[in-house]
Amino acid sequence: MIRRLFWQNRLELGWKEAPIVWLAGVRRSGKTTLTESLGLERCLYLNCDLPEIEDRVRDPKRFFADCRKPVVIFDEVHQLGDPARVLKVGADSFPHLRILATGSSTLAATSKFRDTLAGRKRTIHLTPVTVEELPAFQTALSTRLFHGGLPPALLATEKRPAFYREWLDSFFARDIQKLFGFRDMNRFNALFEYLLRQSGGQFEVTKTATALGITRPTVESHLRALETTHAITLVRPFHGGGLSELVKQPKVYGFDTGFVSYARGWDPLRQDDLGILWEHVVLEQLQAHFPEHRVQYWRDRAGHELDFILAVSRDQIDVIECKWDAAAFNSGSLRLFRGYYPKGRNYLVVPSVSEPYVKTYGALEVTLCTPDQVNIRRSA
């Protein structure tokens, strides 16, 4: 078993803040394996896909009172008839216990969760395998870009299209249909695959609806489901009142580079494909390490654009530019942005740097580093 120490530490930190940790992530991202790595001698593991588990927790107080282990894991907890009640009883009546609940979506995705367990839980979004995890998986970055970061795909000796097709069908049947009640798999998957092909670009509802021949409300409802289940990320524009800044149109990113390259038919990858896939990997890294910060992008009407913006505080706006080749970086957009927002760190994130170092571009100081070397924190 590959131990994902970063995520194990995140779980332990979550329990220091609240009795329930909600571990969300797409199907096959490794949630079950991660929970099992906590140790069965310490944990009571319950697979809520099994009908017998419903009977075991029908009387939650009795169930928790009989528990002899300090950690209780409810894998795929949304399969229970009243999961919120079970978790609430555990948190309120048995404060010595630590509870881990997993699911493919955010807790509020299903009507079963009438109680959002406010104050009792911390949410952790398990991303595909991050850059610093690759040595543990004994996998090269090029494989991560092509196969994606779902462990079964990443560890496969070759990229098998059947895995991605089967995952898409299973995702609809086991997550989307059950949680949201959508019935037309073909329409949903047409939108999902369209967004994967557009991944990394700007998104417009009306244009998408016209291209697919479906209604605008359908696009909006399906998009909300994709966001809620972490299958799609909408990165919204950063703006601070500048008259020429975009303020509405988001960019859309698929959850995993393997599915983006699959949907686009990129087999094998070419040099020109690496930059946009690298941008996806950096986004996932930011989501994993800085969940408390909203990731945005910046663009003006003249077409100047910066990949990612993190507003660390009112007076500190950090910029993250992603380049597969550092020599391709042009500082023009960053210089313009810093004319509006002078305070904050500038990062140029590249695939290979042994140690972070600072390079000057005119009056700008830019730190060149790998994704795991980005350090987002408030300036002293």
Secondary structure, DSSP 8 states (H G I E B T S, - for coil): ----HHHHHHHHHHHHH-SEEEEE--TTSSHHHHHHTT-TTTEEEEETTSHHHHHHTSSHHHHHHH--SSEEEEETGGGSSSHHHHHHHHHHH-TT-EEEEEESS-GGGSTT-SS--TTTEEEEE--S--GGGHHHHT--HHHHHHH-SSHHHHTSSS--HHHHHHHHHHHIIIIIHHHH----HHHHHHHHHHHHHTTTSB--HHHHHHHHT--HHHHHHHHHHHHHTTSEEEEEE--SS-TTB--S--EEEES-HHHHHHHHT-SS--GGGHHHHHHHHHHHHHHHH-TTS-EEEEEBTT--EEEEEEEEETTEEEEEEE-SSGGG---HHHHHHHHH---S-EEEE-S--SS-EEEEETTEEEEEE-GGG-------
